[in-house]
Amino acid sequence: MRDFLAITGPTTSGKTKLSMAVAELLDAEIVSMDSRQIYLGMDIGTDKTPSAFYDRVPHHGLDMRTPNEVYSAGQFGRDARCWIAEIQGRCRVPILVGGTGFFLKALTHPMFRQPKMDRERLQGLRMFLDSRPLKELERWVRRLDPARAVLAHQGGTQRLSRTIELALLTGRPLSWWHENGELDQEPLNGVVVVLEVDRAELDERINTRVTRMVEAGLVDEVRRLLELGYRPEDPGMSGTGYREICANLRGEMSLEEALDRMRSQTRKYARRQLTWFRNQLPEDAVWM
């Protein structure tokens, strides 16, 4: 008995389109497995599922946090278990859809139970880390937890800060907690399908998506978020697309330079996703 079906793959590989077709065939509900689509007001830059789809297939895990809030893989694991249980209780199939591999792994290989940390010290440390440049956070992680440095760097400021917080406030690095911490939940067992696209085709899709995002109003979306008081270093705003448009709006690069950088960074991200999938997914994952 499997607990869920997961459809994953690199960005622009066609996960949303396929998942909608499969969901309608299986009378399923979709759980978003995307670390950016959980943020309110960030629709164009995250290529969020069009709201018209919600009437056809129920969706979970979208628009849950404001861009300045942290949402971890561990929290996703806890939330997703509730959604999966509720969907199964309605005699429907849970389909997990998205490219955030750590979210999927939080279900198949649960995270350790969160150690207790003094709330005031944690808040103070987060405020301090928010003020530090990315290079400094990377240097701290290399010293405090060298075993997790590469993964932390790939995760950006949010994962870097998380690695530093645990090391400083618990006395143990994050790598130790992963090896020795008590599991938060029992692992779930799912069918995992990975979509694979020819590299040249994937690059072309990425280029097309960036153009489409700008035509759909990405610059105005980012400007509106900044006017609401959100900052480029906030967890939701640190993703590809938002960083570059923020730099454009600050006058640090032209719009065309920002778009070129978006395309380049998204291509690199897609490569990292594929590398992660090949090394971290279960051996029985189905590659299509």
KOLKOLTI-584295 format. One record per residue (C-alpha): residue in one letter; x, y, z. Coordinates in Angstrom, 3 decimals. Each point is the difference from the previous one (the first is absolute). Layout:
% KOLKOLTI-584295
+------+----------+----------+----------+
: rest :       c1 :       c2 :       c3 :
+------+----------+----------+----------+
:    A :        X :        Y :        Z :
...
+------+----------+----------+----------+
***
This chain:
% KOLKOLTI-584295
+------+----------+----------+----------+
: rest :       c1 :       c2 :       c3 :
+------+----------+----------+----------+
:    M :    0.000 :    0.000 :    0.000 :
:    R :    1.478 :    3.344 :   -1.070 :
:    D :   -0.791 :    3.232 :    1.807 :
:    F :    0.202 :    2.397 :   -2.942 :
:    L :    0.999 :    0.597 :   -3.606 :
:    A :    2.709 :    2.630 :   -0.556 :
:    I :    0.712 :    1.720 :   -3.330 :
:    T :    3.284 :    1.863 :    0.095 :
:    G :    2.732 :    1.186 :   -2.341 :
:    P :    1.976 :    3.123 :   -0.857 :
:    T :   -1.638 :    3.363 :   -0.567 :
:    T :   -2.005 :    0.257 :   -3.284 :
:    S :   -0.086 :   -3.791 :   -0.451 :
:    G :   -3.817 :   -0.035 :   -0.241 :
:    K :   -0.960 :   -1.120 :    3.507 :
:    T :   -3.080 :    2.220 :    0.319 :
:    K :   -1.559 :   -0.980 :   -3.315 :
:    L :    0.565 :   -3.717 :    0.560 :
:    S :   -1.195 :    0.088 :    3.607 :
:    M :   -3.280 :    1.657 :   -0.948 :
:    A :   -0.725 :   -2.670 :   -2.616 :
:    V :    0.895 :   -2.824 :    2.389 :
:    A :   -1.957 :    1.561 :    2.884 :
:    E :   -3.170 :    0.167 :   -2.052 :
:    L :    0.407 :   -3.626 :   -1.114 :
:    L :    0.614 :   -1.258 :    3.548 :
:    D :   -2.467 :    2.258 :    1.841 :
:    A :    2.961 :    1.403 :    1.902 :
:    E :    0.992 :    3.103 :    1.956 :
:    I :    3.309 :    1.781 :   -0.481 :
:    V :    2.492 :    0.940 :    2.703 :
:    S :    2.450 :    2.668 :   -1.185 :
:    M :    3.596 :   -1.029 :    0.596 :
:    D :    1.487 :    3.401 :   -0.900 :
:    S :    1.880 :    2.044 :    2.595 :
:    R :   -0.867 :    3.325 :   -1.694 :
:    Q :   -3.653 :   -0.493 :   -0.856 :
:    I :   -0.906 :   -0.049 :    3.697 :
:    Y :    0.453 :    3.802 :    0.053 :
:    L :   -2.871 :    2.464 :   -0.362 :
:    G :    0.248 :    2.610 :   -2.731 :
:    M :    2.720 :   -1.892 :   -1.864 :
:    D :   -1.906 :   -1.456 :   -2.925 :
:    I :    1.753 :    0.985 :   -3.223 :
:    G :    3.599 :   -0.491 :    1.115 :
:    T :   -0.740 :   -3.451 :    1.431 :
:    D :   -2.106 :   -1.033 :   -3.004 :
:    K :   -2.740 :   -0.916 :    2.443 :
:    T :   -2.773 :   -2.329 :   -1.103 :
:    P :   -2.758 :    2.140 :   -1.595 :
:    S :   -2.918 :    0.484 :    2.379 :
:    A :   -2.403 :   -1.299 :   -2.683 :
:    F :    1.469 :   -3.461 :    0.625 :
:    Y :   -1.156 :    0.025 :    3.634 :
:    D :   -3.636 :   -0.453 :   -1.050 :
:    R :    0.949 :   -3.087 :   -1.995 :
:    V :    2.364 :   -1.592 :    2.542 :
:    P :    0.387 :    0.982 :    3.682 :
:    H :    3.487 :    1.321 :    0.838 :
:    H :    1.840 :    0.138 :    3.335 :
:    G :    3.177 :    1.804 :    1.048 :
:    L :   -0.418 :    3.265 :   -1.916 :
:    D :   -0.119 :    3.561 :    1.410 :
:    M :    0.756 :   -1.035 :    3.594 :
:    R :    2.635 :    2.514 :    1.088 :
:    T :    0.960 :    3.633 :   -0.579 :
:    P :    3.346 :    0.510 :   -1.773 :
:    N :    1.816 :    0.943 :    3.225 :
:    E :   -0.878 :   -3.274 :    1.753 :
:    V :    2.133 :   -3.127 :    0.123 :
:    Y :   -1.514 :   -3.286 :   -1.165 :
:    S :    2.261 :   -3.013 :    0.433 :
:    A :    0.011 :   -3.474 :   -1.487 :
:    G :   -0.757 :   -1.345 :    3.455 :
:    Q :   -3.128 :    2.161 :    0.235 :
:    F :   -1.044 :   -1.153 :   -3.461 :
:    G :    0.399 :   -3.596 :    1.136 :
:    R :   -2.367 :    0.583 :    2.917 :
:    D :   -2.548 :    1.918 :   -2.090 :
:    A :    0.116 :   -2.441 :   -2.902 :
:    R :   -0.696 :   -2.968 :    2.260 :
:    C :   -3.201 :    1.699 :    1.139 :
:    W :   -1.060 :    0.776 :   -3.580 :
:    I :    0.781 :   -3.534 :   -1.146 :
:    A :   -2.024 :   -1.513 :    2.857 :
:    E :   -2.940 :    2.311 :   -0.739 :
:    I :    0.091 :   -0.797 :   -3.734 :
:    Q :    0.122 :   -3.733 :    0.715 :
:    G :   -2.897 :    0.463 :    2.424 :
:    R :   -2.032 :    1.296 :   -2.944 :
:    C :    0.955 :   -3.170 :   -1.947 :
:    R :    2.029 :    2.038 :   -2.465 :
:    V :    3.607 :   -0.257 :   -1.189 :
:    P :    2.634 :    2.456 :    1.346 :
:    I :    2.297 :    1.208 :   -2.807 :
:    L :    3.071 :    1.956 :    1.084 :
:    V :    1.191 :    2.345 :   -2.753 :
:    G :    3.104 :    2.184 :   -0.084 :
:    G :    3.745 :    0.165 :   -0.317 :
:    T :    1.086 :    0.646 :    3.606 :
:    G :    1.755 :   -3.260 :    0.725 :
:    F :    0.497 :    0.717 :    3.699 :
:    F :   -3.783 :    0.220 :    0.425 :
:    L :   -0.404 :   -3.482 :   -1.457 :
:    K :    2.838 :   -1.371 :    2.100 :
:    A :   -1.627 :    1.405 :    3.151 :
:    L :   -2.724 :   -2.602 :   -0.585 :
:    T :    2.069 :   -2.981 :   -1.181 :
:    H :    2.902 :    0.696 :    2.391 :
:    P :   -1.495 :    2.068 :    2.846 :
:    M :    1.936 :    2.775 :    1.661 :
:    F :    1.260 :   -0.162 :    3.564 :
:    R :   -2.187 :    1.370 :    2.765 :
:    Q :    0.601 :    3.738 :    0.438 :
:    P :    2.313 :    0.556 :    3.007 :
:    K :   -1.069 :    2.576 :    2.544 :
:    M :    1.558 :    3.435 :   -0.474 :
:    D :   -0.514 :    3.145 :    2.045 :
:    R :   -2.524 :    2.081 :   -1.957 :
:    E :    1.482 :    3.408 :    0.878 :
:    R :    3.515 :   -1.084 :   -0.904 :
:    L :   -1.271 :   -1.537 :   -3.231 :
:    Q :   -1.842 :    3.180 :   -1.012 :
:    G :    3.021 :    2.136 :    0.824 :
:    L :    2.316 :   -2.268 :   -1.974 :
:    R :   -2.350 :    0.042 :   -3.009 :
:    M :   -0.089 :    3.789 :    0.009 :
:    F :    3.794 :    0.059 :    0.076 :
:    L :    0.379 :   -2.587 :   -2.779 :
:    D :   -2.510 :    1.887 :   -2.159 :
:    S :    2.392 :    2.940 :    0.046 :
:    R :    3.035 :   -1.994 :   -1.165 :
:    P :    1.006 :   -0.392 :   -3.672 :
:    L :   -0.301 :   -3.369 :   -1.705 :
:    K :    3.772 :   -0.533 :   -0.216 :
:    E :    0.348 :    0.408 :    3.758 :
:    L :   -2.753 :   -2.530 :    0.677 :
:    E :    1.717 :   -2.447 :   -2.335 :
:    R :    3.308 :    0.492 :    1.868 :
:    W :   -1.692 :   -0.646 :    3.369 :
:    V :   -1.590 :   -3.215 :   -1.273 :
:    R :    3.323 :   -1.295 :   -1.320 :
:    R :    1.450 :    0.427 :    3.485 :
:    L :   -2.989 :   -1.141 :    2.083 :
:    D :   -1.217 :   -2.938 :   -2.101 :
:    P :    2.354 :   -0.867 :   -2.899 :
:    A :   -1.864 :   -3.264 :   -0.671 :
:    R :   -3.151 :    1.973 :   -0.968 :
:    A :    1.701 :    2.955 :   -1.673 :
:    V :   -0.714 :   -0.920 :   -3.634 :
:    L :   -3.683 :   -0.787 :    0.618 :
:    A :   -0.424 :    3.110 :    2.137 :
:    H :    1.544 :    2.206 :   -2.696 :
:    Q :   -2.386 :   -1.418 :   -2.595 :
:    G :   -2.959 :    0.827 :    2.246 :
:    G :    0.788 :    3.714 :    0.189 :
:    T :   -0.265 :    2.289 :    3.015 :
:    Q :   -2.851 :   -1.901 :    1.662 :
:    R :    1.865 :   -3.310 :    0.203 :
:    L :    3.295 :    1.702 :    0.851 :
:    S :   -1.631 :    1.810 :    2.913 :
:    R :   -1.712 :   -3.178 :    1.181 :
:    T :    3.356 :   -1.819 :    0.034 :
:    I :    1.612 :    2.766 :    2.040 :
:    E :   -2.927 :    0.238 :    2.455 :
:    L :    0.122 :   -3.669 :    0.930 :
:    A :    3.759 :   -0.072 :    0.394 :
:    L :    0.121 :    3.083 :    2.236 :
:    L :   -3.133 :   -0.565 :    2.099 :
:    T :    0.207 :   -3.768 :    0.537 :
:    G :    3.745 :   -0.558 :    0.005 :
:    R :   -0.386 :   -2.635 :   -2.707 :
:    P :    0.255 :    0.524 :   -3.782 :
:    L :   -2.925 :   -0.771 :   -2.269 :
:    S :    1.873 :   -3.000 :   -1.442 :
:    W :    0.132 :   -1.513 :    3.521 :
:    W :   -3.738 :    0.455 :    0.482 :
:    H :   -0.708 :   -1.705 :   -3.334 :
:    E :    2.085 :   -2.994 :    1.069 :
:    N :   -1.021 :   -0.245 :    3.660 :
:    G :   -3.228 :    1.929 :    0.556 :
:    E :   -3.260 :   -1.771 :    0.848 :
:    L :   -2.261 :   -0.312 :   -3.040 :
:    D :   -2.950 :    2.366 :    0.003 :
:    Q :   -2.319 :   -2.420 :   -1.841 :
:    E :   -0.098 :   -3.473 :   -1.534 :
:    P :    1.041 :   -0.063 :   -3.690 :
:    L :   -2.686 :   -0.125 :   -2.688 :
:    N :    0.153 :   -2.235 :   -3.051 :
:    G :   -0.887 :    1.475 :   -3.370 :
:    V :    0.269 :   -0.546 :   -3.734 :
:    V :    2.445 :    2.628 :   -1.305 :
:    V :   -0.042 :    1.002 :   -3.673 :
:    V :    2.774 :    2.252 :   -1.331 :
:    L :   -0.463 :    1.915 :   -3.251 :
:    E :    3.143 :    0.285 :   -2.087 :
:    V :    0.356 :    2.371 :   -2.957 :
:    D :    2.769 :    0.319 :   -2.576 :
:    R :    2.430 :    2.693 :    1.176 :
:    A :   -0.342 :    2.181 :   -3.116 :
:    E :   -3.785 :   -0.196 :    0.235 :
:    L :    0.112 :    0.800 :    3.725 :
:    D :    2.152 :    3.081 :   -0.628 :
:    E :   -2.406 :    1.215 :   -2.676 :
:    R :   -2.972 :   -0.474 :    2.320 :
:    I :    1.782 :    1.987 :    2.713 :
:    N :    0.704 :    2.865 :   -2.405 :
:    T :   -3.628 :    0.013 :   -1.090 :
:    R :   -1.284 :   -0.043 :    3.582 :
:    V :    2.116 :    3.007 :    1.015 :
:    T :   -1.353 :    1.989 :   -2.959 :
:    R :   -3.551 :   -1.040 :    0.842 :
:    M :    0.416 :    1.004 :    3.658 :
:    V :    1.096 :    3.517 :   -0.948 :
:    E :   -2.840 :    0.374 :   -2.481 :
:    A :   -2.414 :   -1.147 :    2.728 :
:    G :    1.140 :    2.778 :    2.365 :
:    L :    2.891 :   -1.361 :    2.068 :
:    V :    1.594 :    3.438 :    0.428 :
:    D :   -3.247 :    1.452 :    1.371 :
:    E :   -0.409 :   -3.002 :    2.310 :
:    V :    3.453 :    0.542 :    1.504 :
:    R :   -0.517 :    3.760 :    0.265 :
:    R :   -3.271 :   -0.581 :    1.859 :
:    L :    1.672 :   -2.382 :    2.458 :
:    L :    2.750 :    2.543 :    0.705 :
:    E :   -2.598 :    2.738 :    0.526 :
:    L :   -1.691 :   -2.265 :    2.578 :
:    G :    3.256 :    0.017 :    1.969 :
:    Y :    1.505 :   -3.341 :   -0.954 :
:    R :    3.766 :   -0.064 :   -0.521 :
:    P :    2.175 :   -1.751 :   -2.604 :
:    E :    1.597 :   -2.108 :    2.763 :
:    D :   -3.338 :   -1.294 :    1.338 :
:    P :   -0.412 :   -3.796 :   -0.376 :
:    G :   -2.614 :    0.238 :   -2.740 :
:    M :    1.753 :    2.791 :   -1.889 :
:    S :    3.400 :   -1.690 :   -0.166 :
:    G :   -0.940 :   -2.328 :   -2.857 :
:    T :    1.087 :    0.315 :   -3.605 :
:    G :   -2.000 :    2.646 :   -1.821 :
:    Y :   -0.805 :    2.090 :    3.030 :
:    R :    3.653 :    0.680 :    0.807 :
:    E :    0.753 :    1.124 :   -3.533 :
:    I :   -3.071 :    2.218 :   -0.385 :
:    C :    0.717 :    1.570 :    3.398 :
:    A :    3.481 :    0.851 :   -1.261 :
:    N :   -1.515 :    1.516 :   -3.133 :
:    L :   -2.428 :    2.131 :    2.001 :
:    R :    2.886 :    1.217 :    2.166 :
:    G :    1.824 :    1.100 :   -3.148 :
:    E :    2.773 :   -2.569 :    0.377 :
:    M :   -0.601 :   -1.617 :   -3.402 :
:    S :   -2.126 :    0.563 :   -3.063 :
:    L :   -3.144 :   -2.040 :   -0.537 :
:    E :    1.639 :   -1.946 :   -2.818 :
:    E :    2.981 :   -0.784 :    2.247 :
:    A :   -2.398 :   -1.143 :    2.705 :
:    L :   -1.836 :   -2.286 :   -2.421 :
:    D :    3.245 :   -1.466 :   -1.338 :
:    R :    1.059 :   -0.742 :    3.550 :
:    M :   -3.395 :   -1.561 :    0.743 :
:    R :    0.381 :   -2.324 :   -2.961 :
:    S :    3.551 :   -0.931 :    0.990 :
:    Q :   -0.830 :   -0.586 :    3.674 :
:    T :   -3.101 :   -2.041 :   -0.860 :
:    R :    2.013 :   -2.233 :   -2.326 :
:    K :    2.541 :   -0.586 :    2.781 :
:    Y :   -2.802 :   -0.743 :    2.440 :
:    A :   -1.499 :   -2.579 :   -2.376 :
:    R :    3.411 :   -1.721 :   -0.235 :
:    R :    0.277 :   -0.098 :    3.804 :
:    Q :   -3.506 :   -1.436 :    0.259 :
:    L :    0.839 :   -2.841 :   -2.396 :
:    T :    3.223 :   -0.773 :    1.859 :
:    W :   -1.913 :   -0.108 :    3.284 :
:    F :   -2.722 :   -2.259 :   -1.438 :
:    R :    2.568 :   -2.465 :   -1.362 :
:    N :    1.779 :   -0.263 :    3.343 :
:    Q :   -2.758 :    0.413 :    2.579 :
:    L :   -3.219 :   -1.547 :   -1.316 :
:    P :   -0.998 :   -3.618 :    0.777 :
:    E :    1.466 :   -2.658 :   -2.285 :
:    D :   -3.476 :   -0.960 :   -1.213 :
:    A :   -0.796 :    3.524 :   -1.235 :
:    V :   -1.425 :   -0.107 :   -3.540 :
:    W :    1.793 :    2.261 :   -2.486 :
:    M :   -2.087 :    1.130 :   -2.977 :
+------+----------+----------+----------+
***
